Amino acid sequence: MALPKRQVAELRAVLRRFSAQFGAAALPTAAGRALEAWLTMRLAHVAYRTGRWRVAFVGSDGRTLRPGAAYAFPAGQGGIPAKRSGGPSHVRLVSLDDRRVRLELHAGLQWLGRSGATHECDVSLLPSRIAEPLRRAGGGRPRGLPIAAYECKDRQGSGQTDEMRQTLARLFDMALVTMPYPDWGCRMFESETHRRWGRHRSRYLDFFATGAFGVVRAGTFSSGGRTLGRHHAIGRYGSIYKDPRSIAALEKAFRETLERIDAI
């Protein structure tokens, strides 16, 4: 479905707030991509409203976008782009409590699982410590489990249990319950300079519970999907365009994850 007028207005407002182009030409038109764009901007604003993060829009060359420049939403899926102009933009979050803590919010980012398979996260959060070496090396995919990741389903009706199973299967393959190398206890790493980040957990549920994960739907969830997601700490954010409780729950989980970033 097309992005509703209220969400279009919210998307434009956040772009305008951070001095990016916000006209019709600056917005993605594909329904699924529009939901990803709206969610990315909404989460960026959540971080800004905490008063503890500096938020900036950044181009694929790693530079902060100049005022009035277009935020380049991804047209498809891919890894961290090479450090040159012309690729998709991302949102940078810098902690005002510790400027060394720098995170990146990406739409349509591919990650590598333990199996070697790629998994796209519609919206995901990772440290610049992992993204930047990939960017300098000409692009690449981070490995491991994001700090936060959301699957966007711009579909009406009730999402069946298989939809939640697919999301769970991706997270299972991404979680580094077995260390990639001896003594490499971490949540994620990159294969260019072998930087690591985060704490290792030996149980899937412990990994999932220390981040923010969810399926964001225009429609609702089946009882099986709700049960499966609840057990594995995968948020169910249904009727996202209409139910204020749903977006409030999503924002609360994301905000709490930012608050405990040092423990992840």
Secondary structure, DSSP 8 states (H G I E B T S, - for coil): ----HHHHHHHHHHHHHTT---SGGGS--SHHHHHHHHHHHHHHHHHHHTTSEEEEEE-TTSSB--TT------SS-BSB--SSTTS--EEEEEESS-TT-EEEEEEEEEEE-TTS-EEEEEEEEEEHHHHHHHHHTT-B--EE--SEEEEEE---SEE-HHHHHHHHHHHHHHS-SS-SSTT---SEE-TTT--EES---SSHHHHHHTSEEEEEESSEE-HHHHHHHHHTT-EEE-STTT-HHHHHHHHHHHHHHHHTGGG-
